[in-house]
Amino acid sequence: MQKSMQLKKSNCRKQQEDCAGVAIISIGNVLRQDDGIGLAVLDRLCEEITYPFCRFDLDCYSNHLIDCLKGHNLAIIVDSTLNQGNPGNVTLIDLNAAIKHRQTLRLNSCHALSLLDELQLAQWQSRLPEKLYFFGVEANNTDWTEGLTPILEKQLPLITQQLKEALDILSPSNSHA
């Protein structure tokens, strides 16, 4: 991938070739308060787990999602949601099931339209991983201000733990749990 694509790929623990088939992808704009929750959760997750996975920080560039899905058995997309629920509430959606059954997704992500377009294109190209999930975190505020709101900052450890637990359950090899 070219550097000009703005795609940031990193791995918290091991070489890129050794990602255990797992990709965790954050989408969001850190300049819009809670829209940056995905990046904050992955930063914290990297401090807490010891097994390998490929990490992709797409910022607002969800049009690079297909590149992140390639070669993985499991992908989890972490983004903020605007479902008018309580800030910090987590929604976990099996995207493959929704796509397979052509369900209408009520995915009120800040990036939902382009995200769904990308997933449909990936399906058409037969590039979806075996397991694909959306881990949405309800935002409190997405105004143009850097940093999470205090309510999400306070809940960050719990939200990260919820992602860690989901990863332990969904991962192709539970031997790292």
MOTA-V158231 format. One record per backbone hydrogen bond with DSSP energy under -1.0 kcal/mol. NH is the residue of the N-H (numbers start at 1). CO is the residue of the C=O. Records with the same first field share a line. If there is no record, write none. Layout:
# MOTA-V158231
NH = CO + CO
This chain:
# MOTA-V158231
5 = 2
6 = 3
8 = 57
10 = 55
18 = 15
22 = 19
23 = 74
24 = 54
25 = 76
26 = 56
27 = 78
28 = 59
32 = 29
33 = 145
34 = 141
35 = 32
36 = 33
37 = 34
40 = 36
41 = 37
42 = 38
43 = 39
44 = 40
45 = 41
46 = 42
49 = 45
54 = 22
55 = 10
56 = 24
57 = 8
58 = 26
61 = 58
62 = 60
64 = 61
65 = 62
68 = 64
69 = 65
70 = 66
72 = 69
73 = 21
74 = 21
75 = 131
76 = 23
77 = 133
78 = 25
79 = 135
81 = 137
82 = 108
88 = 138
89 = 86
91 = 136
93 = 134
95 = 93 + 132
96 = 132
98 = 94
99 = 95
100 = 96
101 = 97
102 = 99
103 = 98
107 = 105
109 = 107
110 = 80
112 = 109
115 = 111
116 = 112
117 = 113
118 = 114
119 = 115
120 = 116
121 = 117
122 = 118
123 = 119
124 = 120
125 = 121
126 = 123
127 = 122
131 = 73
133 = 75
134 = 93
135 = 77
136 = 91
137 = 79
138 = 89
139 = 81
145 = 143
147 = 30
153 = 149
154 = 150
155 = 151
159 = 155
160 = 156
161 = 157
162 = 158
163 = 159
164 = 160
165 = 161
166 = 162
167 = 163
168 = 164
169 = 165
170 = 166
171 = 167
177 = 174
